[in-house]
Amino acid sequence: MKSVKSYYRVMLGRKSIYAAECFAGNFIGTDFGIDQDLTNKLPEEWRAFNREFIPIFLAKHPDKSKISAGLACGALWTVSKGIKKGDIVLCPDGAGQYRVGEVSGDYTYEAGKVLFHRRPVQWLSVAIDRAAMSEALQNSTGSIGTVSDISRYHEEIEKLLGGVSAPKLISTDETVEDPSAFALEEHLEDFLVKNWAQTELGKEYEIYEEDGEKARQYQTDTGPLDILAISKDKKRLLVVELKKGRASDAVVGQTLRYMSFVQEMLAEKDQTVQGIIIAREEDPRIRRALAMVPNIRFCRYQVTFKLIGA
């Protein structure tokens, strides 16, 4: 059954610098240097907000890229408008725990204060240890940017809130055909990020970073893409999707949607967008579909296991 409310990870300043103030003052917030009241500037559709405010952000931050601007403006709209009253937020305290709260009111502008684009929050009397989360949830809560939608892990979060140990690997994705592949490839994402420089992709691309955070589980309007990379000459953006046991048509369609988002909302005029789907096994259906989509590649990964000194 689909959860009625949504769940978000929200950072309270870089490295949670304002966490204590937010917990004491019962609010979450953002700023990004957009120091104006947004009360009448928050449309129902975030794309309209981004179109208006990305140029404003870039004018204030000429050293930033359009990707940075899209990430900032998307987070600003999501915290100010996209998160609804009754939704649940998980906010790291900077010491390995997440405080949990329920958003209790609408947007307010608090000029002259920290994180002046605010939402009131009723903090719960419980916290979640990061170490208690499944690796998949840890990856999502550790995604790049101020805010990430972690609603697909609502069952695990509710179990953690209830003091019940959650399963280490869960999937609520209805497109998953092979749970064992899903489980393995949840670990693969973490391995790929940590060992990127040693892969073939690492020769051409670097994982996009913002303030030292790598762009994994990058939020889009159709869900979080696994990894966003950029070529070393800055001319190409690469959407990296792991098949994760999903149906072939589903993963191809999702990759195309992510690429469309990146092209429209993040890419500069002189940047192209490409995609790559990574799977454990050969998939003729994906090969057939991609024969008509030249800007998406397909590749397989191989896991090697050795015992040393046995």
C-alpha positions in Angstrom: 0.0 0.0 0.0 1.4 3.4 -1.0 2.3 5.7 1.9 0.0 8.8 2.2 2.8 11.0 3.4 6.2 11.6 2.0 9.6 11.3 3.6 12.6 13.6 3.0 16.3 13.9 4.1 17.0 17.6 4.7 20.4 19.0 5.5 20.4 21.9 7.9 23.3 23.9 6.5 26.5 22.6 5.2 27.8 19.7 7.4 24.6 20.3 9.6 26.1 23.6 11.0 22.6 24.9 11.9 21.1 21.6 13.1 21.1 22.6 16.8 19.4 25.9 16.1 16.8 24.2 13.9 16.1 21.6 16.5 15.7 24.2 19.3 13.6 26.5 17.1 11.4 23.8 15.6 12.1 24.6 11.9 13.9 23.5 8.8 15.1 25.9 6.2 17.3 27.0 3.3 18.8 30.2 1.9 21.2 29.8 -1.1 21.7 33.6 -1.1 18.2 34.2 -2.6 17.3 36.8 0.0 13.8 37.7 -0.9 10.4 36.7 0.4 9.1 33.8 -1.8 5.5 33.8 -0.4 4.0 34.7 -3.8 6.8 33.2 -5.8 6.2 29.5 -5.2 4.3 28.0 -8.1 2.8 24.5 -7.9 5.3 23.3 -10.6 8.9 23.4 -9.6 10.1 23.8 -13.2 8.5 27.2 -13.4 10.3 28.2 -10.2 13.7 27.0 -11.6 13.2 28.9 -14.8 12.8 32.1 -12.9 15.3 31.6 -10.2 18.2 29.8 -11.9 19.3 33.0 -13.6 19.0 34.9 -10.3 21.1 32.2 -8.5 23.8 32.3 -11.2 23.9 36.1 -11.1 24.6 35.9 -7.4 27.1 33.0 -7.8 28.9 33.5 -11.1 31.4 30.8 -10.2 28.7 28.1 -10.1 27.5 25.9 -12.9 24.0 25.4 -14.2 24.0 22.0 -12.5 24.7 23.7 -9.1 22.0 26.3 -9.8 19.5 23.6 -10.7 20.3 21.6 -7.5 20.0 24.8 -5.3 16.8 26.1 -6.8 15.2 22.6 -6.8 16.1 22.2 -3.1 14.8 25.7 -2.3 11.4 25.0 -4.0 11.1 21.5 -2.4 11.7 22.7 1.1 9.6 25.8 0.7 6.7 24.3 -1.3 7.1 20.7 -2.4 7.2 19.3 1.1 3.6 19.2 2.4 2.2 19.6 5.9 2.3 16.2 7.6 5.3 15.0 5.6 8.3 13.5 7.6 11.8 14.9 7.5 15.0 13.2 8.7 17.8 15.7 9.5 21.3 14.7 10.4 22.7 16.2 13.6 26.3 16.0 12.5 27.1 13.3 15.0 25.8 10.1 13.3 22.1 10.4 14.1 19.0 11.7 12.3 16.4 13.7 14.1 12.9 13.1 12.8 10.2 15.7 12.6 6.7 16.3 11.0 6.3 19.4 9.0 3.5 21.4 10.7 3.0 24.6 8.6 3.6 26.6 5.4 6.5 28.6 4.2 7.7 31.7 6.1 10.5 34.2 5.3 12.6 35.2 8.3 14.8 38.0 7.1 18.2 38.4 8.7 18.1 35.0 10.3 19.9 31.7 9.4 18.2 29.5 6.8 15.6 32.3 6.3 13.3 30.3 3.9 11.7 28.2 6.6 9.0 25.6 7.4 7.9 24.9 11.0 8.5 21.4 12.2 7.4 19.4 15.2 10.4 17.3 16.2 9.7 13.8 17.5 11.3 12.5 20.7 13.2 9.8 18.7 16.3 9.7 16.6 17.6 7.2 14.1 21.2 6.0 14.1 22.7 6.1 10.6 24.4 2.7 11.4 21.0 1.1 11.9 19.9 2.0 8.3 20.1 -0.4 5.4 22.9 0.4 3.0 20.3 1.5 0.4 18.7 4.0 2.8 22.2 5.2 3.8 23.0 5.9 0.2 19.8 7.8 -0.3 20.2 9.9 2.8 23.8 10.6 1.8 22.8 11.8 -1.7 24.1 15.1 -3.0 22.3 18.3 -2.1 20.2 19.8 0.6 17.1 17.6 0.2 16.4 14.1 -1.1 13.1 12.2 -1.3 13.4 9.0 0.6 9.7 8.0 0.5 10.4 4.6 -1.1 12.0 3.6 2.2 9.0 4.6 4.3 8.5 1.1 5.6 12.0 0.8 6.8 11.9 4.3 8.4 8.7 3.5 10.3 10.2 0.3 11.6 13.3 2.2 12.8 11.1 4.8 14.5 9.2 2.0 16.2 12.5 0.5 17.5 12.2 -2.5 15.2 15.4 -3.6 13.3 14.8 -3.0 9.6 15.9 -5.5 6.9 19.3 -4.8 5.5 18.1 -4.8 2.0 14.6 -3.8 0.9 12.9 -3.0 -2.3 9.4 -1.4 -2.8 10.0 -0.9 -6.6 7.3 -2.7 -8.4 9.5 -2.9 -11.6 12.0 -5.2 -9.8 11.9 -8.7 -11.5 14.9 -10.2 -9.8 15.3 -9.4 -6.0 18.7 -11.1 -5.8 20.1 -8.8 -8.5 18.5 -5.8 -6.8 20.3 -6.7 -3.6 23.7 -7.2 -5.2 23.4 -4.0 -7.3 22.5 -1.9 -4.3 26.1 -2.7 -3.1 27.4 -2.2 -6.6 26.5 1.4 -6.6 28.6 2.0 -3.4 31.5 0.0 -4.9 31.3 1.9 -8.2 31.4 5.3 -6.5 34.4 4.3 -4.3 36.3 2.7 -7.1 35.3 5.0 -10.0 38.9 6.0 -10.9 39.8 2.4 -11.5 36.9 1.7 -14.0 36.8 2.3 -17.7 34.3 5.1 -17.1 36.8 6.8 -14.8 39.2 7.3 -17.8 36.7 9.7 -19.5 34.4 10.9 -16.7 34.4 12.1 -13.2 31.5 11.8 -10.8 30.0 15.3 -10.5 30.7 16.9 -7.2 29.1 19.8 -5.4 31.0 21.1 -2.3 32.8 17.8 -2.0 29.6 15.7 -2.3 29.4 13.2 -5.1 26.3 13.2 -7.3 24.7 9.9 -6.5 21.0 9.4 -6.0 20.6 12.8 -7.7 17.0 14.0 -7.3 15.0 14.6 -10.5 11.2 15.0 -11.1 10.9 11.3 -11.9 13.0 9.9 -9.0 16.7 9.8 -8.1 19.2 8.8 -10.8 21.9 6.6 -9.6 25.0 8.5 -10.6 25.6 11.8 -12.5 29.1 12.1 -14.1 30.7 14.8 -16.2 33.5 14.3 -18.8 36.9 15.6 -18.0 36.6 18.2 -20.7 33.2 19.3 -19.2 31.4 18.8 -22.6 29.4 15.7 -21.8 27.1 14.8 -18.9 26.6 11.1 -18.2 23.6 9.5 -16.5 24.6 6.1 -15.0 21.8 3.7 -14.1 22.2 0.3 -12.6 19.6 -2.2 -13.8 19.0 -3.5 -10.2 16.9 -6.4 -11.4 14.3 -4.2 -13.0 12.4 -5.0 -16.1 14.3 -4.0 -19.2 11.7 -1.6 -20.6 11.4 0.1 -17.2 15.1 0.8 -16.9 15.5 2.0 -20.5 12.5 4.3 -20.1 13.7 5.6 -16.7 17.2 6.3 -18.1 15.7 8.3 -21.0 13.6 10.3 -18.5 16.6 11.1 -16.4 18.5 12.2 -19.5 15.7 14.4 -20.6 15.7 16.1 -17.2 19.5 16.6 -17.2 19.4 18.0 -20.8 16.5 20.4 -20.0 17.3 21.5 -16.4 21.1 21.0 -15.8 23.1 21.0 -19.1 24.8 24.1 -20.4 24.0 25.0 -24.1 27.3 23.4 -25.3 26.9 20.2 -23.2 25.5 16.9 -24.5 23.9 14.2 -22.4 24.6 10.5 -22.6 23.5 7.5 -20.7 24.8 4.1 -19.7 23.0 1.2 -18.2 25.0 -1.3 -16.2 23.7 -4.8 -15.5 25.0 -8.1 -14.1 24.0 -10.2 -17.1 23.6 -9.8 -20.9 20.1 -8.5 -21.8 19.0 -8.9 -25.4 15.9 -6.8 -24.7 18.0 -3.8 -23.6 20.4 -4.3 -26.5 17.4 -4.3 -28.9 15.9 -1.2 -27.4 19.2 0.7 -27.4 19.9 -0.1 -31.0 17.6 2.8 -31.7 19.0 5.1 -29.0 22.7 5.7 -29.9 23.4 8.0 -27.0 22.8 5.3 -24.4 25.3 2.5 -23.9 24.9 -0.9 -22.2 27.6 -2.8 -20.3 27.9 -5.7 -18.0 29.9 -5.9 -14.8 31.9 -8.8 -13.5 32.5 -9.7 -9.8 35.7 -11.5 -9.0 36.1 -13.4 -5.7 39.4 -14.7 -4.6 40.8 -16.3 -1.4 44.4 -15.2 -0.6 46.8 -17.4 1.3 44.3 -20.3 1.8 
